[in-house]
C-alpha cells in the first residue's frame, strides 16, 4: 500500500522507539509474564499474516482495499511483541540461569546456535514459500512460536528480583545461604 523504502524507514523508527520505550518496562516487569505476553503478540501477528495469506484469494476487491493493511498491521504487532521481550528476555535469562563457572562458554555456544538457526530460518524462506506457500510458511513459524510458548509456560522460571547467587543456589538445591554456611561449618568441626 505504500512505498517500500519509506515503509522500511517507518518500521525501523517504530521498532527503535518501541524498544527504547519498553526497555523501561522490562526493568520493572516480571520476566516470565512479559515473555509470555510478548510471545502472544508474536503469535497473534503470525496468525494474522497466515490467515491473510490463506484467505486473500477469496477476498473481494471491495474489501481488499481495506484488508491489504492487515499484513502491515501484523508486522507492527510482531515488532511490538519482539520489543516487549520476545527478543531480549531470552538473552537476559542466559546470563542468569547458566552456572557461573559455565556462563561465558554457555552464552557463547547459545549465541552460535542462535545465529545458525537464524541463518537456516532466513535461507529456508524461499523453499518454504515454494513448497507450502506464504500462508504455510507463516503457519509453520506460528507453530514454532506456540511450541516455544508452551514449553516456556511450564519450564521458564521467574527470576525477577533474584540475585545471580540466589538463582544458582535455587538450582543447586540450597534453600538458605545461612543454613548452607552452617552445614559447612558443622562439617568442618566434625572432621
HELIX and SHEET records of a PDB file:
HELIX    1   1 UNK A    4  UNK A   28  1                                  25    
HELIX    2   2 UNK A   31  UNK A   55  1                                  25    
HELIX    3   3 UNK A   56  UNK A   58  5                                   3    
HELIX    4   4 UNK A   61  UNK A   67  1                                   7    
HELIX    5   5 UNK A   70  UNK A   81  1                                  12    
HELIX    6   6 UNK A   82  UNK A   86  3                                   5    
HELIX    7   7 UNK A   88  UNK A   97  1                                  10    
HELIX    8   8 UNK A  103  UNK A  155  1                                  53    
HELIX    9   9 UNK A  164  UNK A  172  1                                   9    
HELIX   10  10 UNK A  177  UNK A  190  1                                  14    
END                                                                             
